[in-house]
Amino acid sequence: MRWKDCGGSFSTGSYADVALWEDNALSPDTNHGTKKFTNCWNGENAVSAGEWTGLSLDGYYFRLQGTNANALNVRVVAIDTTQAD
């Protein structure tokens, strides 16, 4: 997952912790770990990236675990699945 430009008019901060969760229909969901996104606060074209590998293709969601931002404003969120190809 890649975040680009985490700043904005009203967003101040320096990090966001994002977890990847697997949606398990009949049992508790599985947490696949948390990544700390920091670089995207360093300017309009700055990108933060978190990588989770070795997972099946679907059934996941992201959850914000924590941030020091007063308002979280991410201009671009992209998911890269090229390793699955």
HELIX and SHEET records of a PDB file:
HELIX    1   1 ASN A   39  TRP A   41  5                                   3    
HELIX    2   2 THR A   82  ALA A   84  5                                   3    
SHEET    1   A 3 VAL A  47  ALA A  49  0                                        
SHEET    2   A 3 ARG A   2  LYS A   4 -1                                        
SHEET    3   A 3 VAL A  76  ALA A  78 -1                                        
SHEET    1   B 3 THR A  30  PHE A  37  0                                        
SHEET    2   B 3 ALA A  16  GLU A  22 -1                                        
SHEET    3   B 3 TYR A  60  THR A  67 -1                                        
END                                                                             
